[in-house]
């Protein structure tokens, strides 16, 4: 009997950065945010086919409703933009997210992604009243709803994760289920429903490696000092150097202890828990229902 091989899943990665931001990433990290995001997803699911779209660019060729519905999943990256200071690069992304909701295609977003998901569904994002959360989101606490939700399956009751954000969701959409929070952000993980679509998102960055975190922190070293997070340039440089060293040798328990990091960040499988759960528990089942698996 001939067995028909399942079709590979196809995911659209929506890059939230403007051109200059993407070029900065290429210079410092060797890839655009969407390229790095897609690579992380393919490490989880090697057969995955990934496409990229650039809605922050004027004149970008964005998929219409039928095009969005043709994907098995959609993922939104972070961004250096601020959604509460709207410009065309921002409003195009909000409109795209509204179309994603209407398409019914499973969608996941990190950081900027969850903020776009919130605003497109009627929520509000503003400068985080608790300040800048940078490097790592500490002591993210999973609530009762989160403990039952497939997005956070496998996460402990409290954990740390890579993070950097100046803004946060200050008013969730009407149909929102908050799944986790910490002292810096009352919404660290959530599900939003709008126009028949379902969005899963996190305020942190499960897709960020230690190397990428170090690269971003190096770019923001002056901010670290201005915000009192590091005393001076040598202190900031030493912290970043420790992250680079730990990335190069994850067995350095001395560095892990000094940085206060455990396997939820250091283990490359555990770190991407939310991305893997999105693919396994949202994208694959929905693809099967839609007759694509």
N, C-alpha and C positions, 0 to 999 in steps of 0.2 A: 504493500500500500504506500502510495506517495504521500509524504508529509509536507505540507506547505509551511515554509519557515515564516515565523512572525515578521511583520514589517518593522524596521527600526523606528523607534520613537523620534519625532521631529519637534524640536523646541526652538522657540524664538527668544533670543536674548535682547532685551531693550536697554540700550546704553543711555544712561541719564546725563552724560557729560557733553558739554560743548566741545567743539573741535580743539580749542586750545588746551582744555583739560585732558582730552585723550592724548594729545601730543606730549603733554607733561608726563603722563603715565608711561608712554612708550619710551621716553627718554630715561626715566628713573627705574622702571620695572620691566621694560622690554615687551610690553603688550598693552593694549587698551583695556579698560575695565571690563568691557563685554567679552573680549578675547580671553582674558584670564578667568572670567566667570564661566564661560562656555567650556574652557579646559577643565575646570573643577568638576563640572557636571559630567563631562565625558570620562573623567577618572572614576566616577561612580558608576556610570552606565556607558561602557566603551563603544557600544554600537550606536549611541545617540547621534542624531544629525542635528547640528545647531546652525541657525541663521542669526544674523545680527541686523538690527535696525537702529537708526540714529535720529530720533525725533527732535533732539535739540537743534539740529541743523536746519536752517531755512532751506526750503525746497527739497527736503528729504523725501524719498519715495516710501511712504508708509503703507502698510497693508490695510485694506478696507475690511469691512465686517466679514466677508466671505474668506478673505485671506487669513484673518485672525482665527476664524473657525477651522481652518485647514490644519492648524498646528495641534499637537497633542498637549502641549504645555507652553507657558510663557513665563519668563523670568525677568525681573527688573533689577538693574544694578543700583549702586549708590550714585551720588552726584555731588558736585561742589556748589550747585545752585541752591537758592533759598526759595521755597514754594510760596512764602508769605511776601515776597517781593516779585510779583508776577511780571514776566516778560514773555515774548513769544516763545522762547526756548522752553519756558515752564508751561505755559498754557497749552502748547501743542501736546505735551506729555500728559496733562490732565485729560484732554479730549481723547487721546489715544487710550488711556486707562478706562474711560467711560465706554469706549467701543469694545474694549476687552471684556468688561463686565457683560455687555450685551451679547457678545459672541458666545458666552458660556464656556470658553476655554479655560481649563485650570491655570491659575496664575499664582506666582510666588514673588515676593520682593524683599530685598534687604535694605535697611536704613532709609535712603531716599525712596526706595521702592514701597515700603510700608506707608510712608508719608503721602506718596502719590495715590496709593490705594485708598487711604483715608479721605483725602480731599475730594477725589473723584466720586466718593460715595456720600459726601456731605459733611465730612469731619473738618476739623481745623488744626492747622499746624502753625507753631510760632517758635520764636527763639526760646530754647529750653530755660525755664525759670530757675532750674537747679544748676545751670551752668554747663560747661563743656564736658562731655564724656568722651575721653580719648585714650587710645591704646587698648583698654579692655573695659567691658561692662562687668562690674563685680557683683557677686551675690544676686544673680538673677533668680527670683523666686517663682516657682511654678505654682499657680493657684489650683483650686479644685477642678475648674473647667480644663485647665491646661494638663492636669494629670490624666484626664480622660481623652484628651485630643490627640489624634494621630500625628500632628505636626511635631509634638515634643516627645513622642514615644522614644524611650531609651535615655532621655535626659534625667539626671537626678533631681531631687526636690529643689536644689540650689546649685548654680554653676556660674562660671565666668565665660565670656566670649569676646572675641575681637570686636572693637567698636571705635567709631569716631563720628560724632554728630554734634552740631551746634543747635539744631532745631529738634523739636519733638512734637508728638501729637498731644494737643491740650484739650481737645474735645473729640471723642470718637464718633464715627457715623452712627446713625440710628440702629442699624442692624449689625452690631459688633459684638464679638465674644472675646474679651481680654483673657489671655492665657498665661501671661507672666509679666512681672514688673521688678523693679529694684528701686533703690533710694534716689537714683538719678532720673529715672523715667517710669512713669506709672504704666506705660504700655511698651513692653519689650517684645511681646509676641501677641498676635491676635488673628482672628478670622473676621473678615468683612463680607457681607452679602449685599448685592445691589443688582437690580435689573436682571435677575435670574443667574447672575454670575457669583462665583465664590473665590475669594482671595485669601491666601495665607501669607503672613508676613512677619518679619522680625526687625527690630530696631538695630540689632547688631549685625555683624558680618561673618557668618559661618564659613564663607568662601575665602576669607583672608588667611594666608599663611603668616607665620612669624616674620618671614623675610619681607612680605608686603607691608605688614604693620610697621616694621622698622623703617622702610622706605618712606611711608607716609609721615611717621613721626619726625624723621629727619627734615622733611619739608616744612613741618610745623614746629620746629624746635623753639623759635622765638615765641610762639604762642604758649608753649609749655611754660616758659619762664615768666611771661607776662601774666599768666593765670595762676602763678605760684605753684605749679605742679612739679617744677624742677628749679633748683636754686639758681643755676647759671648754665652757661654753655657747656663747660666741662661735665657737669652733672647730667645734662641732657644727653650729651654725646656718650657718656659711660653707660647710661640706661639703654640707649639704642644699640651700642656695641654688644651689650649682653644679649639682647634679643637676636642680633645677627649670629652670635656665637651659639646660642641655644638652637637656632634654626639649623645651623651647620652640624650640630651634635646634640640631638634631642636626649641623649643619655646623660647629659650634664645635670645631674640632680642638684648640684650646688647652685647652678644658675636658676633652675626651675624653682627651687625653694626661695632664693633671693628675690625672684620676680613674682612670687606668689601664684605660680601657674601649675595646674595639674593636667591630667590626661584629657579633660574635656576640651582643652585648648591644644595640648601638645600632640595628642594622638590624631593623625590626619583623618582617621575614619570617624572618630567621635566628634571631631570639630565640625564636620559637615553633616551632622545628624539631620538637621532640618531640610537640607537639600535632598538628601537620600530619602527621607520620609515623604517629601513632596513627590518625588519621582515614583516611589514604590506604592504609596497609599492614595495618591491623587491622580497622577498622570496615567500610570499603567491601568488602573481600574477603569478610568474614564475612557481611555483608548479602547478597551475591550467592549465597553458599553456602546461606543460609537462604531464598533465593527472594524477597528483598525489594527487590533492586536493579532 
